[in-house]
Amino acid sequence: MSMSMGDMPMGSMSMGDGVPGLFYLQNMYWVIVGSAIAAAAVVNTLNRVLAQHRLRDSSVTPAKPKSHFFSIYATLTATAREVSYATIHPLSVGKYTIHFPPLGPVLIILANLIVVLVLCFYKLDTTNVWKWENVGYRTGFIAICQLPLIFLLAGRQNIIGLLVGMSYARLNWFHRWISRTLWLTATIHMGFWFRNWARYDYITYKLKNDPLTTRGFAAWCILTLIMLTSLAPIRRLSYEIFVLQHLVTFVGFIVAVWLHAPNEVKVWVWIPIGILVFDRVARYAWGAYANLSIFHRKCTESAIWTHSASFTALPGNITKVTIQNPGIHWQPGQHVFLTCHSLVPLQSHPFTIASIPEDNKMEFFIRAENGGTRRFFRYASKGRVLGAEAAPTARGRTVFVEGPYGTIRSLCQFDSVVLMAGGMGATFAMPLLRDIASAWKKEILSEDQRKSTHMRRLTATKRIRFVWVIKSRSQFNLFESQLQSVLANINECRRVKPDFNKEIDISIYITCDEKLEPPTVPQTLQLISQGLVDDQSSVWHEEKTAIATDHVSVRSISTESSSSSAAAGVGKGCLPSRGCCCTEPIEDEDAISPDACTCSGPSPASPGLVVPETIAEKTTDTKTAGSLDSKANFVSGRPYPRTIIRKVLEKAEGESAVVVCGPMGLADDVRRSVVYLSDERAVHKGTGAQGIYLHVENFGW
């Protein structure tokens, strides 16, 4: 009878003339994987060199390729980006929407799958029943040699991420899909052995009486469980439970594989264990340095621990967590894993750092969902007075931070930067905005010193376009002070240097504002009596009087019921009891007429014209530059990314960066817009249009 994997040494076994050995194929897999990682590392190194070159360039267009080599590199990069960023439209299935990953990562996973399948079946005749054992052996050897890559992609202290310049959070997506490739390989391995035994009705006997077969089948069952529980809908039910069961099942899987594998290939099991130990030791060592006060006596008065955090409850079920004088340094856009055992024992969650290092404090804005974040909010809400904007700051609690994590190319190397955030995505985009504005200020204040000492410039960025989409005005209050600090930096630059030529454009899109009240019932009845609307449509037209709000003046309001708006093809979801809701995309914000502002329907002054409400006008009047309202454009509706990005690119004199953080729908729109504009403008293909770098911040796809 045939023997299962482990009954005899198989690494050097001959499977026929010209058929490669099993060890040779395992090595070939890692030659291919290593070559791919090396190529990505070379690209990452070139990008770093390019960034340094731009900051040392004293010309007026530092972000524009000037040498023949970098021009060719820019053309190749632009072509690769168009392919890599492309994504198809989401698929709606009932109440659910399925979002697809961009083409670039998909091609990498498909390439890995093709390599694995070719190595599994190369020069083997699967139609020959006498070769099924060979297929079983081959697929087993190929399956087990994939384990190190899976563990390399899973660690937070990630060697691959360090080489290729990619965050562990993004690599985790590859970890999941390569794990599924491993499952497929293991299934083929098991399937061919079962297929061979089925000829003799021998499957049940082997499972009951052969320990090696039993261990292998157990390993496959555990791997199947891991794969199923890692699917996004199940994983998101309870992240804490997912992490716990993932660790438990992982240990069971490794033990089962180690018992099933022959001694000659157990090295492929020991390598993942070594990687895991390295990741844990590195994390705990760094965590000890970051959190023990003995290493940061200047940062804390505590006897043992470095960090003490205050908790403040804010409107919208938001908890602001503040750590003064943190013991670690970070870059804008990074995140840390935050742990507070006194409130949420044995749990650690990733939160984006909403402040910049200059603040000398870490701030986190955490929306209360389930589990630990809900407990944070409950603790911060103690003592809250009914109707108060925020609860008193809760007393400090000892917290532990792990990190920082997250990787993004420095935005200071780009000529123009577009930052788009949706909701709490501003915790990622706002520090990036503040970092560039701070660099502008530092450059102006130290301009004479830099010229005399030939210091490199701090930033090559000339213009910033910041777009933030929020549901209500209360969310805007979270970052109002930070936006004020950005404008204060710009004003300081203009005061010191009157010919300061940097541009910044800020837009706040409000999709549903509870402070925009519809007209009163008598006003509505008056409109109906005048024949302007019928009593079935529930349409409110333009108000003659302005409505005063906290920061701005609302000149006019027009909302429609869902039935009317559906017929008109405009904004939906406007409910009189909940204020003004406008979700219609605004194709051109600059085309909004301040004299004919409406929320989601045609203005009486301009019949048939659909324009959203402009709450505050944009102006470049330097006399009022200190006012936030004079510099930020408040608009009701949703942004149209393609138009926003195109207007920035038309002015760009070098490579531009587009950064988005928010709902997956917004990220998809931005991806498609960047691909469309790159192709339309024939970036780096002879038209003179400059490149577009895209960064989408999310935890996987």
C-alpha positions as CSV (number, residue, x, y, z in Angstrom):
1,M,0.0,0.0,0.0
2,S,1.1,3.6,-0.6
3,M,2.8,5.4,2.2
4,S,1.8,8.9,3.5
5,M,4.2,11.8,3.9
6,G,6.6,11.0,6.6
7,D,6.9,7.2,6.2
8,M,10.2,7.6,4.3
9,P,12.7,10.3,3.4
10,M,11.2,12.0,0.3
11,G,13.4,15.1,-0.3
12,S,15.8,13.3,-2.6
13,M,13.3,10.8,-4.1
14,S,13.3,10.6,-7.9
15,M,9.9,10.9,-9.5
16,G,11.1,10.3,-13.0
17,D,13.5,11.5,-15.6
18,G,13.7,15.2,-15.7
19,V,11.4,15.8,-12.8
20,P,12.9,18.2,-10.2
21,G,13.5,17.1,-6.7
22,L,11.3,18.2,-3.9
23,F,13.9,20.2,-2.1
24,Y,14.9,21.9,-5.3
25,L,11.3,23.0,-5.9
26,Q,11.0,24.4,-2.3
27,N,14.2,26.4,-2.9
28,M,12.8,27.6,-6.3
29,Y,9.7,29.0,-4.5
30,W,11.9,31.0,-2.2
31,V,14.1,32.2,-5.0
32,I,11.0,33.7,-6.6
33,V,9.6,35.2,-3.4
34,G,13.0,36.6,-2.4
35,S,13.5,38.1,-5.9
36,A,10.1,39.9,-5.6
37,I,10.9,41.2,-2.2
38,A,14.3,42.4,-3.4
39,A,12.8,44.2,-6.4
40,A,10.3,46.0,-4.1
41,A,13.2,46.9,-1.7
42,V,15.1,48.4,-4.6
43,V,12.1,50.5,-5.6
44,N,11.6,51.6,-2.0
45,T,15.3,52.6,-1.8
46,L,15.0,54.6,-5.0
47,N,12.0,56.4,-3.7
48,R,13.9,57.4,-0.5
49,V,16.8,58.6,-2.6
50,L,14.4,60.6,-4.8
51,A,12.8,62.2,-1.7
52,Q,16.2,63.3,-0.4
53,H,17.2,64.6,-3.8
54,R,14.0,66.7,-4.1
55,L,14.6,68.3,-0.7
56,R,18.2,69.2,-1.7
57,D,17.0,70.6,-5.1
58,S,17.1,74.4,-4.9
59,S,15.2,75.0,-8.2
60,V,11.5,76.2,-8.3
61,T,10.3,72.7,-9.4
62,P,12.1,70.3,-7.1
63,A,9.4,67.6,-7.5
64,K,9.8,67.4,-11.3
65,P,12.2,64.8,-12.8
66,K,15.2,66.5,-14.3
67,S,17.6,63.7,-15.3
68,H,17.0,61.2,-18.0
69,F,17.2,58.3,-15.5
70,F,14.5,59.8,-13.2
71,S,12.3,60.6,-16.2
72,I,12.3,57.0,-17.3
73,Y,11.7,55.9,-13.8
74,A,8.8,58.3,-13.5
75,T,7.3,56.9,-16.7
76,L,7.6,53.3,-15.5
77,T,6.2,54.3,-12.1
78,A,3.2,56.1,-13.7
79,T,2.4,53.0,-15.8
80,A,2.7,50.6,-12.9
81,R,0.5,52.9,-10.7
82,E,-2.3,53.0,-13.3
83,V,-2.5,49.3,-13.2
84,S,-1.9,48.9,-9.5
85,Y,-4.5,51.5,-8.4
86,A,-7.3,50.3,-10.7
87,T,-10.4,48.9,-9.0
88,I,-13.8,47.8,-10.1
89,H,-17.0,49.3,-8.9
90,P,-18.5,47.9,-5.6
91,L,-21.1,45.2,-5.9
92,S,-24.4,45.7,-4.1
93,V,-26.1,42.6,-2.8
94,G,-29.3,43.5,-0.9
95,K,-28.3,45.7,2.0
96,Y,-24.6,44.7,1.7
97,T,-21.9,46.3,-0.5
98,I,-18.9,44.3,-1.6
99,H,-15.8,46.3,-2.1
100,F,-13.0,44.9,-4.2
101,P,-9.3,45.4,-3.6
102,P,-7.2,47.3,-6.2
103,L,-5.7,45.4,-9.1
104,G,-2.0,45.7,-8.0
105,P,-2.3,43.5,-4.8
106,V,-4.6,41.1,-6.6
107,L,-2.0,40.6,-9.3
108,I,0.6,39.8,-6.7
109,I,-1.6,37.2,-5.1
110,L,-2.5,35.7,-8.5
111,A,1.2,35.6,-9.3
112,N,1.9,33.7,-6.1
113,L,-0.9,31.3,-6.8
114,I,0.4,30.6,-10.3
115,V,3.9,30.0,-9.0
116,V,2.6,27.6,-6.3
117,L,0.4,25.6,-8.7
118,V,3.2,25.4,-11.3
119,L,5.5,24.0,-8.7
120,C,2.9,21.6,-7.5
121,F,2.2,20.0,-10.9
122,Y,5.3,20.7,-13.0
123,K,6.1,17.6,-15.1
124,L,3.6,15.4,-13.2
125,D,0.9,13.5,-15.0
126,T,-2.2,14.0,-12.9
127,T,-4.2,11.6,-15.1
128,N,-2.0,8.7,-14.3
129,V,-3.3,6.9,-11.2
130,W,0.2,5.6,-10.4
131,K,1.4,9.2,-10.2
132,W,-1.2,10.4,-7.6
133,E,1.2,9.6,-4.7
134,N,3.9,11.8,-6.3
135,V,1.4,14.7,-6.6
136,G,0.5,14.1,-2.9
137,Y,4.2,14.2,-1.9
138,R,4.9,17.2,-4.1
139,T,2.0,19.4,-2.9
140,G,2.8,18.5,0.7
141,F,6.4,19.8,0.3
142,I,5.2,23.0,-1.5
143,A,2.5,23.6,1.1
144,I,4.9,23.5,4.1
145,C,7.5,25.7,2.6
146,Q,4.9,28.6,2.4
147,L,4.7,28.8,6.2
148,P,7.6,31.2,6.7
149,L,6.2,33.7,4.3
150,I,2.8,33.7,6.0
151,F,4.5,34.4,9.4
152,L,6.8,37.0,7.9
153,L,3.7,38.9,6.6
154,A,1.8,38.6,9.9
155,G,4.2,40.3,12.4
156,R,3.9,43.9,13.5
157,Q,7.7,44.2,13.7
158,N,7.8,43.3,10.0
159,I,11.1,42.7,8.2
160,I,9.4,42.6,4.8
161,G,7.6,45.9,5.6
162,L,10.9,47.5,6.6
163,L,12.5,46.4,3.3
164,V,9.6,47.4,0.9
165,G,8.3,50.4,2.9
166,M,4.9,49.0,3.6
167,S,2.9,49.0,6.8
168,Y,2.2,45.7,8.6
169,A,-1.5,46.5,8.3
170,R,-1.3,46.5,4.5
171,L,0.9,43.4,4.6
172,N,-1.7,41.6,6.7
173,W,-4.0,41.5,3.7
174,F,-1.3,39.6,1.8
175,H,-0.9,37.4,4.9
176,R,-4.6,36.4,4.7
177,W,-4.6,35.6,1.0
178,I,-1.4,33.7,0.9
179,S,-2.7,31.7,3.9
180,R,-5.7,30.9,1.6
181,T,-3.2,29.7,-1.0
182,L,-1.7,27.5,1.6
183,W,-5.1,26.1,2.4
184,L,-5.7,25.4,-1.3
185,T,-2.3,23.6,-1.6
186,A,-3.0,21.6,1.6
187,T,-6.4,20.6,0.2
188,I,-4.9,19.4,-3.1
189,H,-2.3,17.5,-1.0
190,M,-5.0,15.8,1.0
191,G,-7.2,15.3,-2.0
192,F,-4.7,13.4,-4.0
193,W,-4.0,11.0,-1.1
194,F,-7.7,10.5,-0.5
195,R,-8.2,10.0,-4.2
196,N,-5.5,7.3,-4.2
197,W,-6.8,5.6,-1.2
198,A,-10.4,5.7,-2.4
199,R,-9.5,3.2,-5.1
200,Y,-9.2,0.6,-2.3
201,D,-11.9,2.0,0.0
202,Y,-9.0,2.8,2.4
203,I,-9.7,6.4,3.5
204,T,-11.6,5.5,6.7
205,Y,-9.1,2.9,7.7
206,K,-6.2,5.4,7.3
207,L,-8.0,8.1,9.3
208,K,-8.7,5.7,12.2
209,N,-5.5,3.7,12.3
210,D,-2.7,5.8,10.9
211,P,-1.5,8.5,13.3
212,L,0.3,10.4,10.6
213,T,-2.8,10.6,8.5
214,T,-4.9,11.6,11.6
215,R,-2.5,14.5,12.4
216,G,-2.4,15.7,8.8
217,F,-6.2,15.7,8.7
218,A,-6.4,17.5,12.0
219,A,-4.0,20.1,10.7
220,W,-6.2,20.6,7.6
221,C,-9.3,21.0,9.7
222,I,-7.7,23.6,12.0
223,L,-6.4,25.5,8.9
224,T,-9.9,25.4,7.4
225,L,-11.3,26.8,10.7
226,I,-8.7,29.6,10.7
227,M,-9.6,30.5,7.1
228,L,-13.3,30.6,7.7
229,T,-13.1,32.7,10.9
230,S,-10.7,35.1,9.2
231,L,-13.3,36.1,6.6
232,A,-14.2,39.8,7.0
233,P,-17.9,39.4,8.1
234,I,-17.0,36.9,10.8
235,R,-13.8,38.6,11.8
236,R,-15.6,41.9,12.4
237,L,-18.3,40.4,14.6
238,S,-15.9,40.6,17.6
239,Y,-12.3,41.5,17.1
240,E,-11.3,40.5,20.6
241,I,-12.8,37.0,20.2
242,F,-11.2,36.7,16.8
243,V,-7.7,37.5,18.1
244,L,-8.1,35.0,20.9
245,Q,-9.3,32.1,18.8
246,H,-6.8,33.0,16.1
247,L,-3.9,32.5,18.6
248,V,-5.4,29.3,20.0
249,T,-6.0,27.7,16.6
250,F,-2.6,28.8,15.3
251,V,-0.9,26.9,18.1
252,G,-3.0,23.8,17.4
253,F,-2.2,24.1,13.7
254,I,1.6,24.4,14.2
255,V,1.6,21.4,16.6
256,A,-0.4,19.3,14.2
257,V,1.9,20.2,11.2
258,W,5.0,19.5,13.2
259,L,3.7,16.1,14.2
260,H,2.6,15.3,10.6
261,A,5.7,16.5,8.8
262,P,8.8,14.3,8.2
263,N,12.0,15.3,10.0
264,E,13.6,16.5,6.8
265,V,11.1,19.3,6.3
266,K,10.5,20.3,9.9
267,V,12.9,23.2,9.4
268,W,10.0,24.9,7.6
269,V,8.0,24.7,10.9
270,W,10.9,25.9,13.1
271,I,11.5,29.0,10.9
272,P,7.9,30.3,11.5
273,I,8.3,29.6,15.2
274,G,11.6,31.6,15.2
275,I,9.9,34.5,13.3
276,L,7.0,34.5,15.8
277,V,9.5,34.6,18.8
278,F,11.5,37.4,17.2
279,D,8.3,39.4,16.6
280,R,7.2,38.9,20.2
281,V,10.6,39.6,21.8
282,A,11.0,42.8,19.7
283,R,7.5,44.0,20.6
284,Y,7.9,43.3,24.3
285,A,11.4,44.9,24.4
286,W,10.2,48.0,22.6
287,G,7.1,48.1,24.8
288,A,9.3,47.9,27.9
289,Y,11.4,50.8,26.6
290,A,8.3,52.9,25.7
291,N,6.3,52.3,28.9
292,L,8.9,52.0,31.7
293,S,9.6,55.4,33.3
294,I,13.2,54.4,34.1
295,F,13.9,55.2,30.4
296,H,12.0,58.5,30.3
297,R,12.5,60.3,33.6
298,K,12.0,63.6,32.0
299,C,8.6,62.6,30.6
300,T,6.8,61.4,33.7
301,E,6.5,61.8,37.4
302,S,5.3,58.2,37.9
303,A,7.4,55.8,39.8
304,I,7.0,52.9,37.3
305,W,5.0,53.6,34.2
306,T,5.6,56.4,31.7
307,H,2.2,57.2,30.4
308,S,-0.9,58.5,32.1
309,A,-3.9,59.4,30.0
310,S,-6.9,61.6,30.5
311,F,-10.3,60.6,29.1
312,T,-12.8,63.2,27.9
313,A,-16.3,62.4,26.5
314,L,-17.3,64.4,23.4
315,P,-20.5,64.7,21.4
316,G,-21.1,61.9,19.0
317,N,-20.0,59.1,21.4
318,I,-16.4,60.2,20.9
319,T,-13.7,59.8,23.6
320,K,-10.7,62.0,23.5
321,V,-7.7,60.3,25.1
322,T,-4.7,62.5,25.8
323,I,-1.2,61.5,26.8
324,Q,1.1,64.3,27.9
325,N,4.8,64.1,27.3
326,P,4.8,60.6,25.6
327,G,7.9,58.5,25.8
328,I,8.1,57.7,22.1
329,H,8.5,59.7,18.9
330,W,6.2,59.2,15.9
331,Q,5.5,60.6,12.4
332,P,2.2,62.1,11.4
333,G,-0.2,59.5,10.1
334,Q,1.1,56.7,12.4
335,H,-0.9,54.8,15.0
336,V,-0.2,52.9,18.2
337,F,-1.8,50.0,20.0
338,L,-3.3,51.5,23.2
339,T,-3.9,49.4,26.3
340,C,-5.6,50.4,29.6
341,H,-5.8,47.4,31.8
342,S,-7.7,49.2,34.6
343,L,-10.6,49.9,32.2
344,V,-10.3,47.2,29.5
345,P,-8.1,44.3,30.9
346,L,-6.0,42.3,28.4
347,Q,-7.1,44.2,25.3
348,S,-5.1,46.3,22.9
349,H,-6.6,48.3,20.1
350,P,-4.9,50.4,17.3
351,F,-5.7,54.1,17.2
352,T,-4.4,56.8,14.9
353,I,-2.4,59.5,16.6
354,A,-4.4,62.7,15.9
355,S,-1.7,65.1,17.0
356,I,1.8,65.9,15.8
357,P,5.1,65.6,17.8
358,E,5.3,69.4,18.1
359,D,2.2,69.3,20.4
360,N,4.3,67.3,22.9
361,K,1.2,65.1,23.5
362,M,-0.6,62.2,22.0
363,E,-4.3,62.7,21.2
364,F,-6.7,60.0,20.1
365,F,-10.3,60.5,19.1
366,I,-12.0,57.2,19.6
367,R,-15.6,56.5,18.5
368,A,-17.5,54.2,20.9
369,E,-18.5,51.0,19.2
370,N,-18.4,47.8,21.1
371,G,-16.2,46.3,23.7
372,G,-13.2,48.4,24.9
373,T,-14.1,51.6,23.1
374,R,-17.5,51.6,24.7
375,R,-15.9,51.2,28.1
376,F,-13.6,54.1,27.4
377,F,-16.6,56.3,26.6
378,R,-18.6,55.2,29.7
379,Y,-15.6,56.0,31.9
380,A,-15.1,59.4,30.3
381,S,-18.9,60.2,30.5
382,K,-19.0,59.9,34.3
383,G,-20.1,63.3,35.7
384,R,-21.4,64.6,32.4
385,V,-24.1,67.2,32.8
386,L,-27.1,66.9,30.6
387,G,-26.8,69.2,27.6
388,A,-23.1,69.9,28.1
389,E,-20.9,69.9,25.0
390,A,-18.3,67.7,26.8
391,A,-17.9,65.9,30.0
392,P,-15.3,67.0,32.5
393,T,-12.0,65.3,31.9
394,A,-11.8,62.1,33.8
395,R,-8.8,61.5,36.1
396,G,-5.7,60.0,34.6
397,R,-5.3,56.3,34.1
398,T,-2.1,54.4,33.4
399,V,-2.0,53.3,29.8
400,F,0.5,51.4,27.7
401,V,1.4,52.1,24.1
402,E,2.9,49.8,21.5
403,G,4.3,51.3,18.4
404,P,4.3,53.6,16.5
405,Y,3.2,51.7,13.4
406,G,2.3,52.8,9.9
407,T,4.2,53.8,6.8
408,I,3.5,56.5,4.3
409,R,5.9,58.3,2.0
410,S,6.8,61.7,3.3
411,L,4.4,64.2,1.7
412,C,7.0,67.0,1.9
413,Q,8.6,65.6,-1.2
414,F,5.6,66.3,-3.4
415,D,4.7,69.5,-5.3
416,S,1.0,69.3,-4.5
417,V,-0.9,67.3,-1.9
418,V,-4.6,66.4,-1.8
419,L,-5.9,65.1,1.5
420,M,-9.4,63.6,1.6
421,A,-10.9,62.4,4.8
422,G,-14.3,60.9,5.7
423,G,-15.6,61.2,9.2
424,M,-13.0,60.0,11.7
425,G,-10.5,59.6,8.9
426,A,-9.5,63.1,9.8
427,T,-7.4,61.7,12.6
428,F,-5.1,60.4,9.9
429,A,-5.3,63.3,7.4
430,M,-5.2,66.2,9.9
431,P,-1.7,65.5,11.3
432,L,-0.4,65.3,7.7
433,L,-1.9,68.7,6.9
434,R,-0.5,70.3,10.0
435,D,2.9,68.8,9.4
436,I,3.2,70.4,6.0
437,A,1.9,73.8,7.2
438,S,4.4,73.6,10.1
439,A,7.2,72.9,7.7
440,W,6.2,76.0,5.7
441,K,6.4,78.1,8.8
442,K,9.8,76.7,9.8
443,E,11.2,77.3,6.3
444,I,10.1,80.9,6.3
445,L,11.4,81.6,9.8
446,S,14.8,79.9,9.1
447,E,15.2,81.0,5.5
448,D,18.3,83.2,6.1
449,Q,20.0,80.5,8.1
450,R,19.3,77.8,5.5
451,K,20.7,79.9,2.7
452,S,23.9,80.7,4.6
453,T,24.5,77.1,5.7
454,H,23.2,75.5,2.5
455,M,20.7,73.4,4.5
456,R,18.2,71.3,2.6
457,R,14.6,72.6,2.3
458,L,12.0,71.1,4.7
459,T,9.3,70.6,2.1
460,A,8.9,70.9,-1.6
461,T,5.1,71.2,-1.3
462,K,3.6,74.3,-2.9
463,R,-0.1,73.7,-2.5
464,I,-2.5,71.7,-0.3
465,R,-6.1,70.7,-0.9
466,F,-7.8,69.5,2.2
467,V,-11.3,68.0,2.0
468,W,-13.2,66.6,5.0
469,V,-16.6,64.9,4.7
470,I,-18.6,64.8,7.9
471,K,-22.2,64.0,8.8
472,S,-22.8,66.9,11.3
473,R,-21.2,70.1,12.5
474,S,-20.4,68.6,15.9
475,Q,-17.7,66.5,14.2
476,F,-16.1,69.7,12.9
477,N,-15.5,70.9,16.5
478,L,-13.1,67.9,17.1
479,F,-10.5,69.5,14.9
480,E,-11.5,73.2,14.8
481,S,-8.5,74.2,17.0
482,Q,-6.1,72.2,14.8
483,L,-7.4,73.9,11.6
484,Q,-7.0,77.2,13.4
485,S,-3.4,76.4,14.1
486,V,-2.8,75.6,10.4
487,L,-4.3,78.9,9.4
488,A,-2.2,80.7,12.1
489,N,0.9,79.1,10.6
490,I,0.0,80.4,7.1
491,N,-0.8,83.9,8.4
492,E,2.6,83.9,10.2
493,C,4.3,83.0,6.9
494,R,2.5,85.8,5.1
495,R,3.4,88.3,7.8
496,V,7.1,87.4,7.7
497,K,7.2,87.0,3.9
498,P,4.6,89.1,2.0
499,D,5.4,87.3,-1.2
500,F,4.7,83.9,0.3
501,N,3.3,81.9,-2.6
502,K,2.1,78.6,-1.0
503,E,-1.6,77.7,-1.5
504,I,-4.0,76.0,0.9
505,D,-7.6,75.3,0.2
506,I,-9.9,73.7,2.9
507,S,-13.4,72.4,2.3
508,I,-15.7,70.9,4.9
509,Y,-18.6,68.9,3.3
510,I,-21.5,68.3,5.7
511,T,-23.9,65.6,4.6
512,C,-26.5,65.8,7.4
513,D,-26.5,68.8,9.7
514,E,-28.9,68.8,12.7
515,K,-28.3,72.6,13.1
516,L,-29.9,73.4,9.7
517,E,-33.5,73.5,10.6
518,P,-36.3,73.4,8.0
519,P,-38.9,76.2,7.8
520,T,-41.7,76.3,10.3
521,V,-45.1,74.8,9.5
522,P,-46.8,78.2,8.9
523,Q,-44.1,79.0,6.3
524,T,-44.6,75.7,4.6
525,L,-48.3,76.2,4.5
526,Q,-47.8,79.7,3.0
527,L,-45.7,78.1,0.2
528,I,-48.4,75.6,-0.4
529,S,-51.1,78.3,-0.5
530,Q,-49.1,80.3,-3.0
531,G,-48.9,77.2,-5.3
532,L,-45.1,77.0,-5.0
533,V,-45.3,73.4,-3.7
534,D,-48.1,70.9,-3.3
535,D,-49.1,69.4,0.1
536,Q,-47.7,66.0,-0.8
537,S,-44.1,67.0,-1.6
538,S,-42.9,68.4,1.7
539,V,-40.6,70.8,-0.1
540,W,-39.1,73.9,1.7
541,H,-37.8,76.7,-0.4
542,E,-35.3,79.4,0.2
543,E,-35.6,81.3,3.5
544,K,-35.3,85.1,3.3
545,T,-33.7,85.4,6.7
546,A,-30.3,84.1,7.6
547,I,-30.0,81.5,10.4
548,A,-27.2,82.2,12.8
549,T,-25.1,79.2,13.9
550,D,-22.0,78.7,15.9
551,H,-19.4,79.6,13.3
552,V,-21.2,80.5,10.1
553,S,-24.2,82.1,8.6
554,V,-26.7,79.9,6.7
555,R,-28.2,82.1,4.0
556,S,-30.7,79.6,2.6
557,I,-32.1,76.1,3.0
558,S,-34.0,73.9,0.6
559,T,-34.7,70.2,1.4
560,E,-36.8,67.6,-0.3
561,S,-38.5,64.5,0.8
562,S,-37.1,61.2,-0.6
563,S,-40.0,60.9,-3.1
564,S,-39.5,64.4,-4.5
565,S,-35.7,64.1,-4.6
566,A,-35.9,60.8,-6.3
567,A,-38.0,62.3,-9.0
568,A,-35.7,65.2,-9.4
569,G,-32.5,63.2,-9.3
570,V,-31.1,65.2,-6.4
571,G,-30.2,64.7,-2.8
572,K,-32.1,62.2,-0.6
573,G,-32.8,61.5,3.0
574,C,-34.0,65.0,4.1
575,L,-36.2,64.6,7.1
576,P,-37.9,67.7,8.7
577,S,-37.5,66.3,12.2
578,R,-33.7,65.7,11.8
579,G,-32.6,68.9,10.0
580,C,-31.0,69.1,6.6
581,C,-29.5,66.0,4.9
582,C,-27.7,66.4,1.6
583,T,-25.9,63.5,-0.1
584,E,-25.9,64.6,-3.7
585,P,-22.3,64.7,-5.2
586,I,-21.1,68.2,-5.9
587,E,-19.4,68.1,-9.3
588,D,-17.8,71.5,-9.1
589,E,-17.6,73.2,-5.8
590,D,-16.3,76.5,-7.3
591,A,-19.4,76.7,-9.5
592,I,-21.7,77.2,-6.5
593,S,-23.5,80.5,-6.6
594,P,-23.6,82.1,-3.2
595,D,-26.7,84.1,-4.3
596,A,-28.7,80.9,-5.1
597,C,-27.8,78.5,-2.4
598,T,-30.0,75.4,-1.9
599,C,-29.5,72.2,0.0
600,S,-30.6,69.6,-2.5
601,G,-33.2,71.0,-4.8
602,P,-33.5,73.7,-7.6
603,S,-33.2,77.3,-6.4
604,P,-36.3,79.5,-6.9
605,A,-33.9,82.1,-8.3
606,S,-32.5,79.7,-10.8
607,P,-35.2,77.2,-11.9
608,G,-33.8,73.8,-12.8
609,L,-30.3,74.5,-11.4
610,V,-29.2,72.0,-8.8
611,V,-26.6,73.6,-6.5
612,P,-25.8,72.7,-2.9
613,E,-25.8,75.1,-0.1
614,T,-22.7,77.1,0.5
615,I,-22.4,77.9,4.2
616,A,-19.3,80.0,4.0
617,E,-17.7,81.6,1.1
618,K,-14.1,81.1,0.1
619,T,-12.0,84.2,0.0
620,T,-8.3,85.1,-0.4
621,D,-8.7,88.5,1.4
622,T,-5.6,88.7,3.6
623,K,-7.3,91.1,5.9
624,T,-9.6,88.4,7.1
625,A,-7.2,85.5,6.7
626,G,-7.2,84.9,10.5
627,S,-10.8,83.9,10.4
628,L,-11.4,80.2,9.9
629,D,-14.8,80.9,8.2
630,S,-13.1,83.1,5.6
631,K,-10.7,80.4,4.6
632,A,-12.7,77.2,4.9
633,N,-15.5,76.5,2.5
634,F,-18.5,74.7,4.2
635,V,-20.7,72.8,1.7
636,S,-23.7,70.6,2.1
637,G,-23.4,67.4,0.1
638,R,-20.7,65.0,-0.9
639,P,-17.5,65.8,-2.8
640,Y,-16.7,64.7,-6.3
641,P,-13.1,63.5,-6.0
642,R,-12.3,63.6,-9.7
643,T,-13.0,67.3,-10.1
644,I,-11.2,68.2,-6.9
645,I,-8.1,66.2,-7.8
646,R,-8.1,67.4,-11.4
647,K,-7.9,71.1,-10.4
648,V,-4.9,70.5,-8.2
649,L,-3.1,68.5,-10.9
650,E,-3.6,71.2,-13.5
651,K,-1.5,73.5,-11.3
652,A,1.1,70.9,-10.3
653,E,4.7,71.6,-11.4
654,G,5.9,68.2,-10.1
655,E,4.7,64.9,-8.7
656,S,1.5,65.2,-6.6
657,A,0.3,63.0,-3.8
658,V,-3.4,62.0,-3.1
659,V,-4.1,60.7,0.3
660,V,-7.5,59.4,1.4
661,C,-8.7,57.9,4.7
662,G,-12.4,57.2,5.3
663,P,-15.2,54.9,4.2
664,M,-14.4,52.3,1.6
665,G,-16.8,54.0,-0.9
666,L,-14.8,57.2,-0.7
667,A,-11.5,55.3,-1.1
668,D,-12.9,53.5,-4.2
669,D,-14.0,56.8,-5.7
670,V,-10.6,58.4,-5.1
671,R,-8.7,55.3,-6.6
672,R,-10.8,55.4,-9.7
673,S,-10.4,59.1,-10.0
674,V,-6.6,58.9,-9.8
675,V,-6.4,56.1,-12.4
676,Y,-8.8,58.0,-14.7
677,L,-6.9,61.3,-14.4
678,S,-3.5,59.6,-14.8
679,D,-4.6,58.0,-18.0
680,E,-6.5,61.1,-19.3
681,R,-3.5,63.3,-18.7
682,A,-1.0,60.7,-20.0
683,V,1.2,61.2,-17.0
684,H,4.9,61.1,-17.9
685,K,4.1,59.9,-21.4
686,G,5.1,63.0,-23.3
687,T,2.3,65.4,-22.3
688,G,4.3,67.1,-19.5
689,A,1.8,66.1,-16.9
690,Q,3.4,65.1,-13.6
691,G,3.0,61.9,-11.6
692,I,0.3,61.0,-9.0
693,Y,1.2,59.0,-5.9
694,L,-1.9,57.6,-4.1
695,H,-2.0,56.4,-0.5
696,V,-5.2,54.8,0.8
697,E,-5.2,54.4,4.6
698,N,-7.2,51.5,5.9
699,F,-6.7,48.2,7.7
700,G,-6.7,45.8,4.7
701,W,-9.4,45.5,2.1
